[in-house]
């Protein structure tokens, strides 16, 4: 359940600082299943 909650929190707020208290944000992203492809895709769709 923690993993699912962390995944949806990230999807909504794009914040990994307070999700599950891992040693680094990259560990948290890997734990919740966000990989570099998803990150790259979100940057491609971003515009100011």
C-alpha positions in Angstrom: 0.0 0.0 0.0 2.9 2.4 0.8 4.2 1.9 -2.7 0.9 2.7 -4.4 0.3 5.7 -2.2 3.8 7.0 -3.0 3.2 6.4 -6.7 0.0 8.4 -6.8 1.4 11.2 -4.6 4.3 11.6 -7.0 1.9 11.6 -10.0 -0.2 14.4 -8.5 2.4 16.6 -6.8 5.8 15.5 -8.5 7.3 15.7 -5.0 9.4 12.8 -3.7 10.9 14.5 -0.7 8.4 13.4 1.8 6.9 10.2 0.3 8.7 7.3 2.1 11.9 8.7 3.6 14.4 6.9 1.4 18.1 8.0 1.4 17.7 9.8 -1.9 15.0 10.9 -4.3 16.4 8.5 -7.0 15.9 5.5 -4.6 12.3 6.7 -3.9 11.5 7.0 -7.7 12.9 3.6 -8.4 10.9 2.1 -5.5 7.6 3.6 -6.7 8.3 2.6 -10.3 9.1 5.9 -12.0 11.9 5.3 -14.4 13.9 7.7 -16.5 11.7 7.3 -19.5 8.7 8.6 -17.6 10.8 11.5 -16.4 12.0 12.3 -19.9 8.4 12.1 -21.2 7.2 14.6 -18.6 9.9 17.1 -19.6 9.0 16.7 -23.3 5.4 17.7 -22.5 6.4 20.6 -20.4 6.1 24.1 -21.7 6.2 27.6 -20.2 
